[in-house]
Amino acid sequence: MKRDRLILLAIVAAVIVVAAVQHALTVDLLLAVAVLVPSVILHEIAHGVVANYFGDSTAKRQGRLTLNPLAHLDPFGSLILPGVLALLGMPPIGYAKPVPVDVSQLRNRRNAVLIVSLAGPATNLVISIACGIALRETLPQLASSAGGIGIGFTALFYGGVVNLLLTVFNLIPIPPLDGSAILERLLPQHAWHSFLRVRTYMIVVVVFVAVLAPGVLQSIYSPFESLWLHVFAGA
């Protein structure tokens, strides 16, 4: 555990140093990353909680149903990837260490896999809507105040848009993203196990698109972001 902490601290320090050298270390960047980390953790906890409900206690037994970030953070997906994307001016997409799910332990297996997979994006969507409602409620106060926009308002804004981004991104039907569970559910039974074996390796394709072709993700995300801004920020 001590070694893991040292590794995480080293990675965070490295990202901060690079950001400072490039004069990109801003309050907005720090808030975006600060919002992203707990958001991806809650996303993974939701998977584990729902899996436990359907009979698979693997995540619970491995201590993954906890808010302790050290149990969930993936050095690359939780810190390096979102940090680099943010430094490049791209949406800070990231992921936590996947919660282990033993599908053989689930009741009503194929339907349960779908529900467990969608629990993560559903959690991010709920957080996004909650932040949006809180943001909308603070707008009248800001309009009548000369104090300007505070950190709390900015944090709510990032909480909304970052969690919306996580929702939309994870619902893309490409393995191993959660949206692929919809595709899995439509597959015939004989093809399902083969699909499960290859889905994990597709993360390379997802990261490749996120880093080298961010315009593709932006075109998918933009309509949802515009709707969120219209509903909750009056934009």
SULDACOR-V331937 format. One record per residue. N is the residue number from 1. RES is the residue in one small letter. SS is DSSP state (@ for helix, = for strand, . for the rest). PHI is phi in radians with two decimals (999 if undefined). OMEGA is omega in whole degrees, 0 to 359 (* if undefined). Layout:
BEGIN
((N/RES/SS/PHI/OMEGA) (N/RES/SS/PHI/OMEGA))
END
This chain:
BEGIN
((1/m/./999/179) (2/k/@/-1.11/178) (3/r/@/-1.09/179) (4/d/@/-1.07/180) (5/r/@/-1.12/179) (6/l/@/-1.12/179) (7/i/@/-1.11/180) (8/l/@/-1.09/179) (9/l/@/-1.11/179) (10/a/@/-1.12/180) (11/i/@/-1.15/179) (12/v/@/-1.06/180) (13/a/@/-1.09/180) (14/a/@/-1.12/179) (15/v/@/-1.11/180) (16/i/@/-1.13/180) (17/v/@/-1.10/179) (18/v/@/-1.08/179) (19/a/@/-1.10/180) (20/a/@/-1.16/180) (21/v/@/-1.09/181) (22/q/./-1.52/180) (23/h/./0.98/181) (24/a/./-1.95/182) (25/l/./-1.44/183) (26/t/./-2.05/177) (27/v/@/-1.08/180) (28/d/@/-1.09/179) (29/l/@/-1.11/181) (30/l/@/-1.11/179) (31/l/@/-1.15/181) (32/a/@/-1.07/180) (33/v/@/-1.21/179) (34/a/@/-1.11/177) (35/v/@/-1.33/184) (36/l/@/-1.10/186) (37/v/@/-1.03/179) (38/p/@/-1.15/180) (39/s/@/-1.17/180) (40/v/@/-1.27/176) (41/i/@/-1.16/178) (42/l/@/-1.11/176) (43/h/@/-1.02/181) (44/e/@/-1.24/178) (45/i/@/-1.04/180) (46/a/@/-1.05/176) (47/h/@/-1.00/184) (48/g/@/-1.16/180) (49/v/@/-1.11/181) (50/v/@/-1.21/177) (51/a/@/-1.07/178) (52/n/@/-1.08/178) (53/y/@/-1.08/182) (54/f/./-1.56/171) (55/g/./1.96/180) (56/d/./-1.79/183) (57/s/./-1.69/183) (58/t/@/-0.98/181) (59/a/@/-1.09/179) (60/k/@/-1.13/181) (61/r/@/-1.17/180) (62/q/./-1.59/177) (63/g/./1.26/182) (64/r/./-1.64/177) (65/l/./-1.59/184) (66/t/./-2.44/177) (67/l/./-1.50/178) (68/n/./-1.12/185) (69/p/@/-1.09/181) (70/l/@/-1.13/179) (71/a/@/-1.41/188) (72/h/./-2.16/189) (73/l/./-1.18/172) (74/d/./-1.79/186) (75/p/@/-0.90/181) (76/f/@/-1.37/187) (77/g/@/-1.25/185) (78/s/@/-1.64/186) (79/l/@/-2.23/186) (80/i/@/-1.16/182) (81/l/@/-1.04/180) (82/p/@/-1.11/179) (83/g/@/-1.12/180) (84/v/@/-1.14/180) (85/l/@/-1.08/179) (86/a/@/-1.14/179) (87/l/@/-1.11/179) (88/l/./-1.50/180) (89/g/./1.38/180) (90/m/./-1.79/176) (91/p/./-1.01/184) (92/p/./-1.36/177) (93/i/./-1.42/178) (94/g/./-2.78/179) (95/y/./-2.67/176) (96/a/./-1.71/176) (97/k/./-1.09/185) (98/p/./-1.00/175) (99/v/./-1.26/180) (100/p/./-1.22/177) (101/v/./-2.27/177) (102/d/./-1.68/186) (103/v/@/-1.09/181) (104/s/@/-1.20/181) (105/q/@/-1.61/185) (106/l/./-1.39/172) (107/r/./-1.33/181) (108/n/./0.87/199) (109/r/@/-0.85/188) (110/r/@/-1.19/177) (111/n/@/-1.22/181) (112/a/@/-1.13/178) (113/v/@/-1.02/179) (114/l/@/-1.09/182) (115/i/@/-1.16/178) (116/v/@/-1.05/181) (117/s/@/-1.14/183) (118/l/@/-1.37/180) (119/a/@/-1.10/180) (120/g/@/-1.13/177) (121/p/@/-1.04/179) (122/a/@/-1.09/178) (123/t/@/-1.10/178) (124/n/@/-1.11/178) (125/l/@/-1.14/178) (126/v/@/-1.08/179) (127/i/@/-1.10/180) (128/s/@/-1.07/180) (129/i/@/-1.16/179) (130/a/@/-1.09/177) (131/c/@/-1.12/179) (132/g/@/-1.11/179) (133/i/@/-1.11/179) (134/a/@/-1.09/179) (135/l/@/-1.12/181) (136/r/@/-1.10/180) (137/e/@/-1.24/181) (138/t/@/-1.53/182) (139/l/@/-1.03/178) (140/p/@/-1.05/179) (141/q/@/-1.18/178) (142/l/@/-1.17/181) (143/a/@/-1.11/182) (144/s/./-1.72/182) (145/s/./-1.98/179) (146/a/./-1.70/184) (147/g/./-1.38/181) (148/g/./1.42/182) (149/i/./-1.42/181) (150/g/./-1.65/180) (151/i/@/-1.11/180) (152/g/@/-1.04/179) (153/f/@/-1.11/180) (154/t/@/-1.11/179) (155/a/@/-1.12/177) (156/l/@/-1.10/179) (157/f/@/-1.07/180) (158/y/@/-1.17/176) (159/g/@/-1.02/179) (160/g/@/-1.24/187) (161/v/@/-1.29/179) (162/v/@/-1.16/179) (163/n/@/-1.22/174) (164/l/@/-1.13/178) (165/l/@/-1.07/178) (166/l/@/-1.09/179) (167/t/@/-1.10/183) (168/v/@/-1.13/182) (169/f/@/-1.05/184) (170/n/@/-1.28/178) (171/l/./-1.54/174) (172/i/./-1.12/187) (173/p/./-1.37/177) (174/i/./-2.11/177) (175/p/./-1.05/2) (176/p/./-1.66/179) (177/l/./-1.13/187) (178/d/./-1.09/180) (179/g/./-1.11/179) (180/s/@/-1.17/178) (181/a/@/-1.11/177) (182/i/@/-1.16/177) (183/l/@/-1.11/179) (184/e/@/-1.03/183) (185/r/@/-1.14/181) (186/l/@/-1.51/181) (187/l/./-1.26/173) (188/p/./-1.15/185) (189/q/@/-0.96/185) (190/h/@/-1.19/181) (191/a/@/-1.68/188) (192/w/@/-1.16/184) (193/h/@/-1.16/176) (194/s/@/-1.13/179) (195/f/@/-1.12/180) (196/l/@/-1.11/182) (197/r/@/-1.25/185) (198/v/@/-1.70/189) (199/r/@/-1.11/183) (200/t/@/-1.10/184) (201/y/@/-1.29/181) (202/m/@/-1.29/179) (203/i/@/-1.05/178) (204/v/@/-1.07/179) (205/v/@/-1.13/181) (206/v/@/-1.10/179) (207/v/@/-1.12/179) (208/f/@/-1.02/180) (209/v/@/-1.15/182) (210/a/@/-1.08/185) (211/v/@/-1.53/188) (212/l/@/-1.70/179) (213/a/./-2.37/184) (214/p/@/-1.10/179) (215/g/@/-1.09/178) (216/v/@/-1.13/180) (217/l/@/-1.15/180) (218/q/@/-1.10/180) (219/s/@/-1.17/177) (220/i/@/-1.31/187) (221/y/@/-1.40/189) (222/s/@/-0.93/180) (223/p/@/-1.05/179) (224/f/@/-1.24/177) (225/e/@/-1.13/179) (226/s/@/-1.08/178) (227/l/@/-1.13/179) (228/w/@/-1.07/180) (229/l/@/-1.11/180) (230/h/@/-1.16/183) (231/v/@/-1.28/189) (232/f/@/-1.84/181) (233/a/./-2.07/178) (234/g/./1.16/183) (235/a/./-1.51/*))
END
